[in-house]
Amino acid sequence: MYPGKHAALTPDKPAVIMAGSGEALTYRELNERSMRLAQLFVANGLDEGDRVAILAENHIRYFEAYWAAIRAGLYVTGVNWHLTAAEAGYIVANSGAKALVTTAALADTAVVLLPDVPGCRVRHRRRHRGGVRAVRGGDRRLPGGRGHRAPPR
């Protein structure tokens, strides 16, 4: 079930609680942030059926990236953060990912592996405490005119 359905019913209920830190993400936050990132994917030319790789440690933002990709109709390749840059680069290249999402902690690894991944054309480096800054616009329809339909909020 999409986060938007839960956000409509129980917006302030935790969707995710990190065991080690106790950090929580509500369904409202997950819904809003994943929608913004989905809009960013589409605004940067990713089409339904394209692939996105996620390179992240056990991080609460992983869920936002995953649901954003699902909302935009993308396939997700999870990349183990314990791998070397060369190993991670092989997986990202072999997956055919057109975008890579990572965390600040793994940004250096991403910088090293991206030159060997020519198909990964979306290269935004944005740091923002409240989530990913993305393209504004579109209510329930993602921008780009590709017919992607986001689930109800």
Z-matrix of the N, CA and C atoms (Angstrom, degrees):
N
C 1 1.441
C 2 1.533 1 108.79
N 3 1.325 2 116.51 1 134.54
C 4 1.456 3 121.73 2 -178.78
C 5 1.532 4 111.42 3 -66.09
N 6 1.332 5 116.90 4 149.63
C 7 1.463 6 120.32 5 179.28
C 8 1.530 7 113.05 6 -57.76
N 9 1.335 8 117.11 7 -29.28
C 10 1.459 9 120.22 8 -178.75
C 11 1.511 10 113.25 9 -60.99
N 12 1.305 11 117.24 10 -35.48
C 13 1.467 12 120.46 11 178.26
C 14 1.518 13 110.53 12 -66.03
N 15 1.335 14 116.02 13 -43.81
C 16 1.462 15 119.53 14 177.70
C 17 1.528 16 110.79 15 -68.35
N 18 1.327 17 116.74 16 -37.51
C 19 1.463 18 120.51 17 179.99
C 20 1.520 19 111.02 18 -62.64
N 21 1.323 20 116.79 19 -34.84
C 22 1.466 21 120.19 20 178.73
C 23 1.523 22 111.36 21 -69.96
N 24 1.323 23 117.28 22 -35.73
C 25 1.462 24 121.28 23 -176.46
C 26 1.528 25 112.85 24 -87.56
N 27 1.322 26 116.61 25 -42.98
C 28 1.473 27 121.28 26 -176.27
C 29 1.527 28 109.55 27 -140.50
N 30 1.339 29 117.13 28 70.60
C 31 1.467 30 120.22 29 -172.53
C 32 1.525 31 115.09 30 -61.55
N 33 1.315 32 117.87 31 -30.81
C 34 1.464 33 119.72 32 -175.67
C 35 1.524 34 113.36 33 -97.35
N 36 1.303 35 116.87 34 3.85
C 37 1.457 36 121.25 35 177.45
C 38 1.531 37 108.76 36 -77.78
N 39 1.334 38 117.62 37 138.69
C 40 1.467 39 119.15 38 178.94
C 41 1.528 40 111.72 39 -64.03
N 42 1.311 41 115.02 40 130.00
C 43 1.462 42 121.17 41 173.37
C 44 1.518 43 108.92 42 -87.99
N 45 1.330 44 115.96 43 -33.90
C 46 1.457 45 122.84 44 -177.70
C 47 1.518 46 108.21 45 -141.83
N 48 1.319 47 115.88 46 136.89
C 49 1.468 48 121.58 47 171.68
C 50 1.516 49 106.65 48 -130.51
N 51 1.321 50 116.26 49 121.56
C 52 1.462 51 120.92 50 179.51
C 53 1.529 52 108.84 51 -77.23
N 54 1.318 53 116.41 52 123.34
C 55 1.462 54 121.95 53 -174.32
C 56 1.531 55 112.21 54 -61.38
N 57 1.315 56 117.57 55 -43.29
C 58 1.461 57 120.40 56 -175.53
C 59 1.512 58 114.31 57 -69.79
N 60 1.314 59 116.68 58 -40.02
C 61 1.461 60 120.55 59 -173.72
C 62 1.526 61 113.83 60 -106.93
N 63 1.327 62 116.76 61 -21.01
C 64 1.460 63 119.94 62 -175.29
C 65 1.522 64 112.69 63 81.60
N 66 1.338 65 116.95 64 0.15
C 67 1.460 66 120.89 65 178.22
C 68 1.524 67 108.86 66 -59.59
N 69 1.330 68 115.91 67 136.80
C 70 1.464 69 120.22 68 -177.05
C 71 1.524 70 110.88 69 -125.31
N 72 1.310 71 114.33 70 154.36
C 73 1.455 72 123.41 71 177.29
C 74 1.522 73 106.20 72 -131.41
N 75 1.331 74 117.38 73 121.27
C 76 1.457 75 119.90 74 -178.85
C 77 1.523 76 110.41 75 -79.73
N 78 1.315 77 115.51 76 165.55
C 79 1.460 78 119.39 77 177.06
C 80 1.526 79 110.85 78 -62.60
N 81 1.321 80 117.58 79 -36.67
C 82 1.473 81 119.99 80 177.34
C 83 1.520 82 110.47 81 -61.29
N 84 1.324 83 116.91 82 -48.66
C 85 1.465 84 121.06 83 179.97
C 86 1.529 85 111.26 84 -62.16
N 87 1.320 86 116.75 85 -44.88
C 88 1.457 87 120.74 86 179.13
C 89 1.522 88 110.70 87 -61.09
N 90 1.301 89 116.56 88 -43.20
C 91 1.460 90 121.18 89 179.80
C 92 1.527 91 111.05 90 -63.00
N 93 1.329 92 116.97 91 -50.93
C 94 1.464 93 120.93 92 -176.83
C 95 1.530 94 111.73 93 -65.10
N 96 1.312 95 117.29 94 -45.00
C 97 1.464 96 120.47 95 -177.01
C 98 1.525 97 112.01 96 -69.96
N 99 1.321 98 117.12 97 -40.12
C 100 1.463 99 118.93 98 178.82
C 101 1.522 100 110.79 99 -68.04
N 102 1.321 101 117.44 100 -32.73
C 103 1.465 102 120.18 101 176.92
C 104 1.531 103 110.42 102 -66.42
N 105 1.326 104 117.19 103 -42.57
C 106 1.468 105 120.27 104 179.33
C 107 1.525 106 111.20 105 -62.20
N 108 1.329 107 116.73 106 -43.47
C 109 1.457 108 119.28 107 -179.57
C 110 1.528 109 110.78 108 -69.27
N 111 1.317 110 117.91 109 -36.76
C 112 1.477 111 120.89 110 175.90
C 113 1.522 112 109.88 111 -60.26
N 114 1.323 113 116.88 112 -40.91
C 115 1.459 114 120.78 113 177.47
C 116 1.523 115 110.89 114 -64.26
N 117 1.316 116 117.21 115 -37.53
C 118 1.459 117 121.15 116 177.98
C 119 1.527 118 110.90 117 -65.39
N 120 1.317 119 117.07 118 -42.34
C 121 1.469 120 120.37 119 176.79
C 122 1.524 121 110.86 120 -56.82
N 123 1.316 122 116.00 121 -50.86
C 124 1.468 123 120.58 122 -176.90
C 125 1.524 124 111.17 123 -66.99
N 126 1.328 125 116.79 124 -40.52
C 127 1.466 126 120.50 125 179.57
C 128 1.526 127 111.86 126 -63.43
N 129 1.327 128 116.61 127 -23.85
C 130 1.463 129 121.24 128 179.41
C 131 1.523 130 112.72 129 -97.13
N 132 1.320 131 116.61 130 16.63
C 133 1.451 132 120.63 131 169.84
C 134 1.512 133 117.17 132 92.36
N 135 1.318 134 118.63 133 5.23
C 136 1.453 135 118.74 134 176.56
C 137 1.524 136 108.99 135 -75.95
N 138 1.307 137 115.39 136 134.62
C 139 1.460 138 121.93 137 -178.21
C 140 1.516 139 110.13 138 -110.07
N 141 1.313 140 114.86 139 160.12
C 142 1.459 141 120.78 140 176.30
C 143 1.530 142 108.80 141 -52.53
N 144 1.336 143 115.70 142 132.22
C 145 1.455 144 120.87 143 -179.13
C 146 1.516 145 114.17 144 95.19
N 147 1.349 146 117.68 145 -14.13
C 148 1.466 147 120.22 146 175.01
C 149 1.532 148 108.81 147 -69.31
N 150 1.331 149 115.07 148 170.45
C 151 1.458 150 120.51 149 -177.86
C 152 1.523 151 111.02 150 -117.15
N 153 1.317 152 114.35 151 145.85
C 154 1.459 153 121.95 152 174.53
C 155 1.526 154 107.01 153 -128.83
N 156 1.330 155 116.56 154 138.61
C 157 1.464 156 121.51 155 177.06
C 158 1.524 157 108.54 156 -103.91
N 159 1.319 158 115.60 157 142.65
C 160 1.463 159 121.02 158 177.47
C 161 1.521 160 107.66 159 -120.32
N 162 1.331 161 114.95 160 117.83
C 163 1.456 162 122.89 161 177.18
C 164 1.520 163 106.86 162 -113.64
N 165 1.324 164 115.92 163 103.58
C 166 1.465 165 119.25 164 -176.54
C 167 1.519 166 110.03 165 -152.56
N 168 1.315 167 114.33 166 146.26
C 169 1.451 168 118.91 167 171.34
C 170 1.536 169 107.40 168 -72.71
N 171 1.309 170 117.76 169 -175.97
C 172 1.471 171 119.74 170 177.29
C 173 1.524 172 107.28 171 -65.91
N 174 1.315 173 115.62 172 94.52
C 175 1.457 174 122.55 173 -169.70
C 176 1.519 175 109.54 174 -133.16
N 177 1.301 176 115.69 175 140.63
C 178 1.461 177 120.22 176 -177.83
C 179 1.528 178 112.15 177 -63.19
N 180 1.309 179 117.72 178 -27.07
C 181 1.470 180 121.37 179 -179.84
C 182 1.530 181 112.77 180 -71.38
N 183 1.318 182 117.53 181 -15.47
C 184 1.465 183 120.79 182 177.95
C 185 1.528 184 110.27 183 -56.01
N 186 1.316 185 116.16 184 -40.90
C 187 1.463 186 120.63 185 -177.92
C 188 1.525 187 111.87 186 -64.58
N 189 1.318 188 116.48 187 -37.22
C 190 1.470 189 120.53 188 177.09
C 191 1.525 190 110.29 189 -63.23
N 192 1.327 191 115.67 190 -45.17
C 193 1.475 192 119.72 191 -179.20
C 194 1.527 193 110.83 192 -65.09
N 195 1.318 194 116.58 193 -42.95
C 196 1.464 195 120.24 194 179.87
C 197 1.530 196 110.84 195 -60.46
N 198 1.327 197 116.70 196 -52.02
C 199 1.470 198 119.49 197 -177.14
C 200 1.524 199 111.96 198 -67.88
N 201 1.321 200 117.74 199 -30.84
C 202 1.468 201 120.15 200 175.82
C 203 1.522 202 110.07 201 -62.85
N 204 1.323 203 116.04 202 -45.01
C 205 1.462 204 120.08 203 179.52
C 206 1.527 205 110.86 204 -62.73
N 207 1.301 206 117.29 205 -44.44
C 208 1.469 207 121.07 206 179.65
C 209 1.526 208 109.90 207 -61.46
N 210 1.320 209 116.84 208 -43.43
C 211 1.468 210 120.93 209 -179.93
C 212 1.521 211 112.19 210 -62.49
N 213 1.319 212 116.50 211 -34.89
C 214 1.464 213 120.59 212 -179.00
C 215 1.526 214 112.02 213 -85.48
N 216 1.328 215 116.97 214 1.72
C 217 1.462 216 120.09 215 178.64
C 218 1.515 217 113.72 216 78.38
N 219 1.324 218 117.04 217 25.61
C 220 1.461 219 122.01 218 -177.35
C 221 1.525 220 111.00 219 -99.07
N 222 1.322 221 115.57 220 155.36
C 223 1.454 222 121.49 221 171.70
C 224 1.521 223 108.16 222 -89.30
N 225 1.323 224 116.80 223 145.81
C 226 1.461 225 122.08 224 -176.77
C 227 1.521 226 110.15 225 -112.10
N 228 1.339 227 115.74 226 133.02
C 229 1.461 228 122.03 227 170.76
C 230 1.520 229 107.55 228 -116.00
N 231 1.315 230 116.38 229 114.56
C 232 1.460 231 120.64 230 175.94
C 233 1.518 232 109.27 231 -82.12
N 234 1.321 233 116.35 232 135.07
C 235 1.464 234 121.53 233 -178.77
C 236 1.523 235 108.25 234 -117.48
N 237 1.318 236 116.33 235 123.97
C 238 1.460 237 122.53 236 -178.42
C 239 1.525 238 110.15 237 -62.91
N 240 1.306 239 116.90 238 127.39
C 241 1.454 240 121.12 239 -176.05
C 242 1.524 241 113.05 240 -76.43
N 243 1.314 242 118.18 241 -7.31
C 244 1.464 243 121.27 242 177.32
C 245 1.524 244 112.48 243 -83.80
N 246 1.322 245 117.87 244 -9.18
C 247 1.460 246 121.99 245 -178.16
C 248 1.529 247 111.34 246 -72.95
N 249 1.319 248 115.83 247 157.46
C 250 1.458 249 120.02 248 171.78
C 251 1.527 250 108.23 249 -71.66
N 252 1.328 251 116.56 250 166.01
C 253 1.461 252 120.08 251 178.07
C 254 1.524 253 110.96 252 -60.50
N 255 1.326 254 117.28 253 -38.54
C 256 1.469 255 120.21 254 179.70
C 257 1.525 256 110.96 255 -65.37
N 258 1.332 257 116.90 256 -42.85
C 259 1.471 258 120.32 257 179.19
C 260 1.527 259 111.01 258 -66.02
N 261 1.324 260 116.38 259 -45.23
C 262 1.463 261 120.25 260 178.97
C 263 1.527 262 109.99 261 -63.57
N 264 1.336 263 116.67 262 -40.27
C 265 1.459 264 120.98 263 178.44
C 266 1.518 265 112.25 264 -61.12
N 267 1.318 266 116.59 265 -39.01
C 268 1.463 267 120.80 266 177.46
C 269 1.527 268 110.28 267 -60.86
N 270 1.327 269 116.28 268 -45.37
C 271 1.466 270 120.01 269 -178.69
C 272 1.526 271 110.70 270 -65.48
N 273 1.318 272 117.25 271 -44.97
C 274 1.469 273 120.59 272 -179.42
C 275 1.531 274 109.83 273 -62.72
N 276 1.332 275 117.11 274 -45.41
C 277 1.468 276 120.39 275 179.82
C 278 1.523 277 111.24 276 -64.54
N 279 1.321 278 117.04 277 -44.50
C 280 1.457 279 122.06 278 -177.84
C 281 1.529 280 111.88 279 -67.01
N 282 1.330 281 116.83 280 -28.42
C 283 1.467 282 120.11 281 -179.78
C 284 1.528 283 111.80 282 -74.56
N 285 1.339 284 116.11 283 -19.27
C 286 1.458 285 119.64 284 -176.31
C 287 1.516 286 112.77 285 78.88
N 288 1.334 287 116.79 286 20.15
C 289 1.462 288 120.95 287 -178.21
C 290 1.524 289 111.04 288 -60.13
N 291 1.306 290 114.93 289 134.59
C 292 1.460 291 121.12 290 175.38
C 293 1.520 292 111.63 291 -98.39
N 294 1.332 293 116.46 292 -7.08
C 295 1.460 294 121.38 293 176.94
C 296 1.516 295 108.37 294 -147.56
N 297 1.306 296 115.05 295 149.26
C 298 1.462 297 122.59 296 177.09
C 299 1.517 298 107.80 297 -125.41
N 300 1.320 299 116.34 298 127.98
C 301 1.465 300 122.00 299 175.40
C 302 1.514 301 106.60 300 -110.14
N 303 1.317 302 116.21 301 131.58
C 304 1.457 303 120.34 302 179.39
C 305 1.521 304 109.49 303 -142.83
N 306 1.315 305 115.79 304 177.79
C 307 1.462 306 121.80 305 178.94
C 308 1.527 307 108.97 306 -105.44
N 309 1.313 308 115.72 307 168.31
C 310 1.464 309 120.25 308 178.12
C 311 1.528 310 110.38 309 -60.72
N 312 1.321 311 117.14 310 -35.54
C 313 1.466 312 120.75 311 -178.92
C 314 1.524 313 112.38 312 -64.48
N 315 1.328 314 117.81 313 -27.32
C 316 1.463 315 121.52 314 -178.12
C 317 1.527 316 112.68 315 -110.48
N 318 1.312 317 116.75 316 13.77
C 319 1.462 318 120.52 317 -179.12
C 320 1.524 319 112.10 318 -60.61
N 321 1.316 320 117.41 319 -38.48
C 322 1.472 321 119.89 320 179.53
C 323 1.527 322 111.32 321 -63.74
N 324 1.318 323 117.15 322 -38.99
C 325 1.467 324 121.00 323 176.88
C 326 1.525 325 109.40 324 -63.43
N 327 1.325 326 116.99 325 -43.15
C 328 1.465 327 121.03 326 -179.88
C 329 1.522 328 111.05 327 -62.43
N 330 1.322 329 117.02 328 -41.48
C 331 1.462 330 120.64 329 179.93
C 332 1.525 331 110.61 330 -62.05
N 333 1.322 332 117.22 331 -37.53
C 334 1.465 333 121.31 332 -179.64
C 335 1.526 334 111.10 333 -71.26
N 336 1.320 335 118.20 334 -39.82
C 337 1.467 336 119.64 335 -174.03
C 338 1.521 337 114.15 336 -83.55
N 339 1.314 338 119.16 337 -25.51
C 340 1.466 339 120.50 338 -174.33
C 341 1.526 340 115.62 339 -62.01
N 342 1.322 341 120.92 340 -35.92
C 343 1.477 342 118.74 341 177.88
C 344 1.530 343 113.40 342 -59.15
N 345 1.318 344 117.45 343 -25.26
C 346 1.465 345 121.41 344 179.88
C 347 1.530 346 112.67 345 -91.79
N 348 1.332 347 116.19 346 7.23
C 349 1.461 348 121.04 347 -179.14
C 350 1.527 349 108.17 348 -124.38
N 351 1.323 350 117.67 349 77.72
C 352 1.466 351 120.33 350 -174.77
C 353 1.527 352 114.06 351 -64.06
N 354 1.317 353 117.82 352 -26.37
C 355 1.461 354 120.01 353 -179.07
C 356 1.510 355 113.73 354 -75.82
N 357 1.317 356 117.17 355 -12.32
C 358 1.461 357 121.77 356 -178.12
C 359 1.523 358 107.79 357 -87.21
N 360 1.330 359 115.42 358 89.49
C 361 1.461 360 120.24 359 -170.25
C 362 1.519 361 114.49 360 -92.89
N 363 1.307 362 118.54 361 -16.08
C 364 1.467 363 120.63 362 179.88
C 365 1.515 364 107.81 363 -90.08
N 366 1.320 365 115.27 364 115.17
C 367 1.462 366 120.52 365 -174.40
C 368 1.518 367 110.43 366 -133.52
N 369 1.308 368 115.71 367 71.16
C 370 1.464 369 121.20 368 175.84
C 371 1.512 370 108.44 369 -96.42
N 372 1.295 371 114.35 370 136.76
C 373 1.459 372 118.86 371 175.33
C 374 1.518 373 106.72 372 -123.11
N 375 1.301 374 114.69 373 97.44
C 376 1.455 375 119.85 374 -176.39
C 377 1.515 376 109.10 375 -126.92
N 378 1.281 377 114.67 376 129.04
C 379 1.463 378 119.47 377 176.60
C 380 1.518 379 107.05 378 -112.63
N 381 1.307 380 114.07 379 128.27
C 382 1.458 381 119.75 380 -177.38
C 383 1.513 382 107.47 381 -155.66
N 384 1.318 383 116.63 382 122.89
C 385 1.469 384 120.43 383 -176.09
C 386 1.520 385 112.95 384 -59.24
N 387 1.304 386 118.37 385 -38.62
C 388 1.456 387 120.93 386 -174.63
C 389 1.508 388 114.10 387 -83.52
N 390 1.287 389 119.24 388 9.55
C 391 1.456 390 121.48 389 -178.65
C 392 1.514 391 109.69 390 123.38
N 393 1.289 392 116.18 391 -160.75
C 394 1.456 393 121.04 392 -177.42
C 395 1.514 394 109.62 393 -90.36
N 396 1.321 395 117.07 394 129.81
C 397 1.460 396 120.27 395 172.74
C 398 1.509 397 107.58 396 -76.03
N 399 1.281 398 116.58 397 133.39
C 400 1.454 399 118.67 398 -175.40
C 401 1.513 400 110.32 399 -139.95
N 402 1.301 401 113.88 400 178.81
C 403 1.447 402 122.01 401 -179.67
C 404 1.521 403 109.47 402 -66.32
N 405 1.287 404 116.16 403 134.15
C 406 1.457 405 120.50 404 175.27
C 407 1.509 406 108.84 405 -84.33
N 408 1.288 407 115.80 406 159.57
C 409 1.454 408 119.21 407 176.32
C 410 1.501 409 111.17 408 117.36
N 411 1.299 410 114.57 409 164.31
C 412 1.452 411 120.11 410 -178.69
C 413 1.508 412 110.31 411 71.35
N 414 1.280 413 116.95 412 131.29
C 415 1.443 414 119.97 413 177.13
C 416 1.508 415 108.52 414 -95.52
N 417 1.311 416 116.21 415 -74.61
C 418 1.452 417 119.32 416 177.43
C 419 1.520 418 110.32 417 -107.72
N 420 1.295 419 117.61 418 1.79
C 421 1.452 420 121.51 419 -178.64
C 422 1.522 421 107.72 420 -119.85
N 423 1.300 422 116.61 421 129.67
C 424 1.458 423 119.80 422 -179.22
C 425 1.522 424 109.70 423 -72.85
N 426 1.343 425 118.05 424 145.94
C 427 1.451 426 120.64 425 -178.79
C 428 1.521 427 111.66 426 -66.97
N 429 1.301 428 116.25 427 159.14
C 430 1.445 429 120.39 428 174.87
C 431 1.522 430 113.51 429 115.73
N 432 1.329 431 117.18 430 -10.28
C 433 1.449 432 120.68 431 175.53
C 434 1.516 433 114.19 432 65.27
N 435 1.314 434 117.94 433 23.68
C 436 1.459 435 119.96 434 -177.52
C 437 1.519 436 112.72 435 -93.44
N 438 1.324 437 117.17 436 2.42
C 439 1.439 438 119.41 437 177.92
C 440 1.515 439 114.98 438 81.62
N 441 1.337 440 117.40 439 8.17
C 442 1.442 441 119.32 440 176.01
C 443 1.515 442 107.71 441 -66.49
N 444 1.265 443 116.51 442 131.86
C 445 1.460 444 120.90 443 -179.29
C 446 1.516 445 108.78 444 -114.84
N 447 1.295 446 116.31 445 115.81
C 448 1.454 447 120.03 446 177.60
C 449 1.522 448 108.48 447 -77.87
N 450 1.313 449 117.49 448 147.91
C 451 1.454 450 120.38 449 177.70
C 452 1.516 451 110.83 450 -67.35
N 453 1.328 452 118.13 451 161.86
C 454 1.458 453 120.38 452 177.67
C 455 1.516 454 110.53 453 -57.36
N 456 1.302 455 115.74 454 146.05
C 457 1.467 456 120.62 455 179.42
C 458 1.497 457 111.78 456 -70.81
